[in-house]
Amino acid sequence: MKLILTQEVTGLGAPGDVVEVKNGYARNYLVPRGLGIRWTRGAEKTVESIKTARNARAVRDHDHAEQIKAKLEAQTVNVQVRSGAGGRLFGAVTVAEIAGALAEASGEQVDKRTIVVTNPIKSLGAHQVAVKLHDEVSASVALNVVPA
């Protein structure tokens, strides 16, 4: 089955890509979760709008990604969250909170979908987070989770 991806799917493609997948994978996983839409001639016209939106959000080029990486890695970013006794958080630190703190600290907008948190952050203190800025450029950012 031919699909047009609306969001990035690891190992399959980026938004706006037309991919061929098995029927069950498309029907049971990709389409119900909003990760893709069926390919039709009418839907083919939406590919251009999806790609232009993706390019507007994306980092311009490799050099620009290196500049952003240098800004992000040069400093420790503080994320303020509500916490209880003993430094335990109410929930986990979300990627949206991290993206907001990165934008505030560096002055560069970082798309929350590019932030990779390996283990959920559920305690105060220092943590490491990866940010995939470009296909070849990934920054390792030092986070300091502090109580609000």
VENLINHU-V821728 format. One record per pair of residues at least 24 apart in sequence whose C-alpha atoms are under 10 Angstrom apart, sorted by the first residue. I is the first residue (numbers start at 1). J is the second residue. D is the distance in whole Angstrom. If there is no record, write none. Layout:
# VENLINHU-V821728
i=<I	I>
j=<J	J>
d=<D	D>
This chain:
# VENLINHU-V821728
i=<1	1	1	1	1	2	2	2	2	2	2	3	3	3	3	3	3	3	3	3	3	4	4	4	4	4	4	4	4	4	4	4	4	5	5	5	5	5	5	5	5	5	5	6	6	6	6	6	6	6	6	6	6	6	7	7	7	7	7	7	8	8	8	9	9	14	14	14	15	15	15	15	15	16	16	16	16	16	16	16	16	16	16	17	17	17	17	18	18	57	57	57	58	58	58	58	58	59	59	59	59	59	60	60	61	61	61	62	62	62	62	62	63	63	64	64	65	65	65	65	65	65	65	65	66	66	66	66	66	66	68	68	68	68	68	68	68	68	69	69	69	69	69	69	69	69	69	70	70	70	71	71	71	71	71	71	71	72	72	72	72	72	72	72	72	72	72	72	73	73	73	73	73	74	74	74	75	75	75	75	75	76	76	76	76	76	76	76	76	76	77	77	77	77	77	77	77	77	77	77	77	77	77	78	78	78	78	78	78	78	78	78	78	78	79	79	79	79	79	79	79	79	79	80	80	80	80	80	80	81	81	81	81	81	81	82	82	82	82	82	83	83	83	83	83	83	83	84	84	86	86	87	87	87	87	87	87	87	88	88	88	88	89	89	89	89	89	89	89	90	90	91	91	91	91	92	92	92	92	92	93	93	93	93	93	93	93	94	94	94	95	95	98	98	98	99	101	102	102	114	115	115	115	116	121	123>
j=<25	26	27	38	39	26	36	37	38	39	40	30	31	35	36	37	38	39	40	43	44	31	35	36	37	38	39	40	43	44	46	47	50	30	31	34	35	36	37	38	39	47	50	30	31	34	35	36	37	46	47	50	51	54	34	35	36	50	54	113	35	36	113	35	36	50	51	54	47	50	51	53	54	44	46	47	48	49	50	51	52	53	54	47	48	50	51	44	47	109	110	111	110	111	114	133	134	109	110	111	133	134	133	134	133	134	135	133	134	135	136	137	134	137	133	134	132	133	134	135	136	137	138	139	133	134	136	137	138	139	106	107	108	109	110	133	137	139	131	132	133	134	137	138	139	140	141	106	139	140	102	105	106	107	108	139	141	102	103	105	106	107	108	131	139	140	141	142	106	139	140	141	142	106	141	142	105	106	141	142	143	102	105	126	127	128	141	142	143	144	101	102	103	104	105	106	126	127	141	142	143	144	145	102	104	105	125	126	142	143	144	145	146	147	105	124	125	143	144	145	146	147	148	124	144	145	146	147	148	123	124	145	146	147	148	124	145	146	147	148	122	123	124	145	146	147	148	123	147	123	124	122	123	124	125	145	146	147	122	123	124	147	121	122	123	124	145	146	147	122	123	120	121	122	123	119	120	121	122	123	117	120	121	122	123	124	145	120	121	122	120	129	129	143	145	131	143	141	143	138	139	140	141	140	145	147>
d=<9	7	9	8	8	9	10	9	6	5	9	9	9	9	6	6	5	5	9	10	10	10	9	5	5	6	6	9	8	8	9	7	10	9	9	9	6	4	6	9	9	9	9	10	10	7	5	5	7	10	9	7	9	10	8	5	7	9	9	10	7	9	9	7	9	10	9	9	8	7	7	9	7	9	8	5	7	8	5	5	9	9	8	7	10	9	8	9	8	9	9	7	9	8	10	8	8	10	9	10	7	7	10	9	10	8	10	9	7	8	8	7	10	10	9	9	9	6	6	10	9	7	9	9	8	9	10	7	9	9	8	10	7	10	9	8	10	9	9	9	8	10	8	7	5	8	9	10	8	10	10	9	6	9	9	10	10	8	10	8	6	10	9	9	7	8	6	8	10	7	6	5	7	10	9	9	8	9	8	7	9	10	9	9	10	10	7	5	6	7	7	7	10	9	6	9	10	10	8	6	5	6	8	9	10	8	10	9	9	6	5	6	7	10	10	10	10	7	6	5	6	8	9	9	9	6	5	5	5	10	9	7	6	5	5	10	10	8	6	5	9	8	8	10	9	6	8	10	9	9	9	9	6	6	9	10	9	8	7	5	7	10	9	5	6	7	10	10	9	8	9	9	9	7	9	10	6	5	5	8	10	7	5	7	9	10	8	8	8	10	10	10	9	8	10	10	9	9	9	9	10	10	10	10	9	10>
